[in-house]
Amino acid sequence: DAGVTQSPTHLIKTRGQQVTLRCSPKSGHDTVSWYQQALGQGPQFIFQYYEEEERQRGNFPDRFSGHQFPNYSSELNVNALLLGDSALYLCASSLIGLSYNEQFFGPGTRLTVL
Amino acid sequence: DAKTTQPTSMDCAEGRAANLPCNHSTISGNEYVYWYRQIHSQGPQYIIHGLKNNETNEMASLIITEDRKSSTLILPHATLRDTAVYYCIVRGPNTGNQFYFGTGTSLTVIP
């Protein structure tokens, strides 16, 4: 049973560029959430996708967008990169509907913006 | 945002029980307490969760006070591999069912 996978593992971009990160959820899961984790901080919720739509969003600008595909995999896009976007980006999957369901996290993508 | 308060750091001797406290004084009746841990630069790992009863699994025990305003995660026999940042999270309909992480407790298990 495959867990949550993310690609790429590491990425280096320059300011102003755009980046796309990818996530495949755990088998059987239909919901994907994205988090940003700056160095020394806890993960911060970006948004959640279910049924190919953004269902909830945290306090992040419109430069952060996403997509969910029919196979439940997801992409996180960040436009006009800033130095402050350097972080570990985490994807988590779960089953919608049950408030007590745990989220399973992937290993993350380390983004460095120069 | 985060509705929990945890100590910044703790030490524990290897083989002893690690007791990690968490305050969540504003928790609502329909909100669960979750614990995750994160080993350096890896994704957070689910440990345990509970509503009001004490819970135990193969990793840990969760003790929730009767008034639900605080809880304690217990790792019964800490090993060096338990060194990690431990996050206590309150989650439920009032939080949009999302996980709001604070800064957690950095647990160091000492040989």
Interface residues (C-beta under 8 A of the other chain):
Chain A: V4 S33 Y35 G40 Q41 G42 P43 Q44 F45 Q48 Q56 G58 L88 L90 A92 S99 Y100 E102 Q103 F104 F105 G106 P107 G108 R110
Chain B: A2 N30 Y32 Y34 Y36 S41 Q42 G43 P44 Q45 Y46 H49 L51 V85 Y87 R91 G92 P93 G96 N97 Q98 F99 Y100 F101 G102 T103 G104
